[in-house]
Amino acid sequence: MTDNDVELSPTGWVQDQTKKILETGTTDGVEVQGVPVVLLTLKGAKSGKLRYTPVMRVEHEGRYAVVASKGGAPTHPVWYYNIKANPEFPLQDGTVTKLYVAREIEGDERAEWWERSVAAFPPYAEYQTKTDRLIPVFLLEPK
Ligand SMILES: C[C@H](OP(=O)(O)OC[C@@H](O)[C@@H](O)[C@@H](O)Cn1c2nc(=O)[nH]c(=O)c-2cc2ccc(O)cc21)C(=O)N[C@@H](CCC(=O)N[C@@H](CCC(=O)O)C(=O)O)C(=O)O
């Protein structure tokens, strides 16, 4: 898969961070408020296009949480629908890219991973206070 087969975000700062990961070959050093980022490559739910989607790094014992916060906006990020439609995708952490399967979690399982997510990136807690949308949490397990 050459880079030009995969779409960059239309959002400037997100595109810049993605380009840095692609140029350096690692997510190391790419952060939001000092917290590391990982890079997902998602398949569009409607277009089928591959799309680079950076998210905060929330990792525990080889599994990751992906939080569809979109800064506490009233609607889910569009990539939420991409994961729902195509839940198997690669995640790059540092220089390592592996395949994961994602599932949306709820109840106690979500509470456990929400706690880990907020511990990793405290602004998530503030985002949740900004919207009555329950911010979705996906659990990613190695394929
Ligand atoms: C603007 C829109 O962005 P979005 O998918 O809503 O996602 C908004 C943001 O969440 C997204 O930019 C994230 O990467 C922002 N973001 C985080 N966003 C989060 O929600 N959570 C995070 O933890 C997070 C961390 C993060 C770290 C670094 C960074 O650079 C960005 C970070 C977008 O990319 N639209 C594209 C793609 C649209 C798309 O995916 N279409 C689907 C159809 C989807 C459907 O409607 O079914 C398709 O191709 O088929 C477009 O309009 O061309």
The ligand as an ORCA input file, in Angstrom:
! r2SCAN-3c Opt
* xyz 0 1
  C     -13.562     15.730      9.284
  C     -13.763     14.266      9.399
  O     -13.063     13.836     10.550
  P     -13.718     12.756     11.515
  O     -13.643     11.419     10.859
  O     -15.060     13.261     11.957
  O     -12.704     12.751     12.740
  C     -12.493     13.963     13.433
  C     -11.388     13.695     14.444
  O     -11.840     12.758     15.393
  C     -10.185     13.144     13.739
  O      -9.625     14.178     13.003
  C      -9.187     12.574     14.761
  O      -8.036     12.091     14.119
  C      -8.793     13.682     15.740
  N      -8.092     13.077     16.892
  C      -8.847     12.401     17.826
  N     -10.190     12.326     17.674
  C     -10.941     11.622     18.579
  O     -12.166     11.560     18.434
  N     -10.350     10.981     19.632
  C      -9.024     11.016     19.849
  O      -8.525     10.397     20.798
  C      -8.209     11.775     18.928
  C      -6.821     11.894     19.073
  C      -6.051     12.561     18.098
  C      -4.650     12.634     18.188
  C      -3.898     13.273     17.208
  C      -4.547     13.853     16.095
  O      -3.827     14.464     15.138
  C      -5.946     13.799     15.990
  C      -6.708     13.158     16.988
  C     -13.156     13.572      8.203
  O     -12.034     13.092      8.269
  N     -13.924     13.524      7.133
  C     -13.382     12.964      5.901
  C     -13.582     11.461      5.874
  C     -15.044     11.088      6.024
  C     -15.215      9.570      6.084
  O     -14.512      8.870      6.770
  N     -16.233      9.092      5.297
  C     -16.583      7.695      5.329
  C     -18.104      7.579      5.474
  C     -18.440      7.538      6.920
  C     -19.972      7.445      7.092
  O     -20.601      8.512      7.155
  O     -20.499      6.307      7.128
  C     -16.137      6.975      4.046
  O     -15.062      7.307      3.513
  O     -16.815      6.055      3.607
  C     -14.054     13.656      4.743
  O     -15.068     14.338      4.989
  O     -13.539     13.495      3.631
*
